[in-house]
Amino acid sequence: MSKDRREPTTANTKAPAPGSTRPEVEKFLSQVNAFGPAVKAGARGRLVFALDATMSRQPTWDSACVLQADMFREAASVGGLDIQLVYFRGLNECRASGWVADSDKLAALMSRITCQGGHTQIGRVLSHAKQENERQRVQALVYVGDAMEEGIDDLCAAAGELGLRGLPVFMFQEGHDGIAESAYREIARLSGGAWCRFDTGAAEQLRDLLRAVAAYAAGGRKALADLSAKHSRGAQLLLSQMK
């Protein structure tokens, strides 16, 4: 991808306020459940995991990296899932890794990212996900951030295009910024995805929900059932919504 076109380049490579209520979490999970089979039999799932690495996230960056690395490991243990890490920061820097199945490699990639001051680039993330999906099917986009500093109409149009292509966006919001919440909810709605918010006191909940989304993208209901058997609350809540 060309940086001149303002798409992510290939990389070689907070503390949220009071968190989600149980109804919000269950609504989030029920929305995940509504998507149907994530992958065809014998196919590998693909999940884009995008991060806001601007300076406002610095206070919780270390803990976020731990949680996200746990998600990668859980996804790898399920099998059948390739993950691409995308992040933005600084002055128009937006990078994407290759598609990786090795959780340790993903964790190592993330450990090298540091936060830098800059504006959000959610539009570039959505555009990148669309391009990747055009090359080969992507089952889900997970986004973690705390702000929105772009034209909401442009973001809504991009999210709607992803929804038409069957690529749901799962928006995880740190904090209680009202502008970000309105935008994140609308991006999730238009793409057919879901929105949820967490605080540092709900670290295990965040980890479980990310694992559940990753497991679903990798292997559908069976993968979720296997994860539930490991006493994952996120997977158990998701399965409880399935009819």
Secondary structure, 3 states (H helix, E strand, C coil): CCHHHCCCEECCCCCCCCCCCHHHHHHHHHHHHCCCCCCCCCCCEEEEEEEECEHHHHHHHHHHHHHHHHHHHHHHHHCCEEEEEEEEECCCEEEECCCECCHHHHHHHHHCCCCECCCCCHHHHHHHHHHHHHHCCCCEEEEEECCCCCCHHHHHHHHHHHHHCCCCEEEEEECCCHHHHHHHHHHHHHHCCEEEEECHHHHHHHHHHHHHHHHHHHHHHHHHHHHHHCCCHHHHHHHHCCC
